[in-house]
Amino acid sequence: MRFSEFDENNWSDLQPYLDTALVPVTGLRGVESPPEAAGLVGAAGDWLAPIESAFKGRTVTYPAHHYAGPGDEDSLDALCARLKSAGFKFVVVVSGKPGWDKTRVPSADLFASPTDEESEPEPEALRRSVSDMWKRPVQA
């Protein structure tokens, strides 16, 4: 479910079942033309869609973290840590750009992103990655 689908009444009822936050990261740097920006936003959406559709009853998609890239990992890591302190057991960083990993964003539990610029999302592999994450011990 998306963050905008909740209100104060239904959030308190559903919160116990929604333990995973999805954080889309577009990787915009502020130098892109409008078509380039649209491409980056669309690429993040391509990686996000299979996870959202497969796990609608267990995940909450937060607003996209647009202006984050190399050198900005600290702000993304802090966001992931805050989401966990707000009650989420797991945080998944989803991006259409490669380069995200545990060494750069240690508070994230999973990275759903391409391994290189040519990689395409594989829905079944993404679903399997999330399911496998849920089987591991919760990271503080």
N, C-alpha and C positions, 0 to 999 in steps of 0.2 A: 504494500500500500504506500501511497505517497503521503508525505507529511501534511499536505493540504486536505487530506480526506478525514482528518481527525478534528474533534472539538473536545472541550474539557470533559464532557459527559462520556463519550465513547472511548476516549483515550484511557481513562482509568479502568474501564472494563476490559479493554483489549491489551493493555500494556503487559500483563503477565505472559501473553502468548507471542508477543513481538519482541524477540530478544536480539535481533540482528539489524544494525543500521547499515545502509548502503550509502556511500558517499561518492557521487560521480565527480570526477576531476577531468575538466576539459583540457587543461594545459595551455590555455590562452596566455600570451605574453604581452598583449597590448599593441603589437606591431602588425597584426594580421589584417588583411583586407576583409570586408564583410563576407565574401564567399569563403575565404580561408577560415574565418571564425565559425561560420556555419558548418563547414566540414569537420572541424574539431569537435564541435558540440554534437553533431550527428554521429561521429565515430564513438564518442563516449556512450551515446544512446544505444548504439548497436551492441556494445558489450553489456550494457545494463539490462536491456529488454529481456533476454532469456532468463536472467536471474529473477527479475521482477515477476514475470509470468509464472515461473515454476514455483516460487515461494511466497506468493502474495499473502498468505496467512501467517507468515513468520518474520517478514522483513518490513522495514520502513525506509523508504528512499528519502533522503534529505536533499535540500537544494544543492545544486552543483557548486563545487568549489572551482570557480572559473580561472582565476589568475594564480595558478600554482605550477611551478616547474622546477627545474634544477636551481637549487639555492633557496627554494621556498618550502623545503620539506618540514622545517620546524613548525610552521603554522599548520600544516596538514596533520602532523603528528599531535600537536596540541589539540586540534579539533577532535581527532580520534579518541584521545584520552578524556576529553570532556564528555563525549558521547557515552563512554563507558562509565564515567562517574555519574552520569544522569540515569543509569540503569541498564544500558545495553550490555549484553554479555560479549557480543561479537561486533566488529566493525570491518566492513569490506570496502576497500578503495577500488572503484571501477573507473577505468580510463581507456580511451581509444589510442593513447600514446604509450609507447613502451618506456621502461626505465624506473618504474616504481618497485621498491622491494623493502624487505624487513630492515635492512641496514639503514635505509633513509627514513622510514616511517615505522619505528618499532611498535607503536601502539595499535597499528592495524593488524588484524588477524589473517587477512587474505587480500591478495591483489588480483583483480580480474582485469587483465590488460594484455595487449599483444607482447610477444617476445621481441618482435622487430617491426619495422615500419610496414612490412608486407603482410603480417599476420591478420587473419580474419577470425572473428569470434566463432567458436564451435559450441553451439548451445548445450549439447550433451556433456562436453568436457567442463563447461562452466557450472552446470548443475551438479556434476560429480564433485568438483572442487569445493563447492559450498557444502554439500552433504558431508564430505570428508572433514571439513573444518569443524563441523558440529560434533564430530566424534572425538576430536582432540580435547584435552583438558583446557578449561577456560583460562586465558591469559589475563593476568591482573593489569 
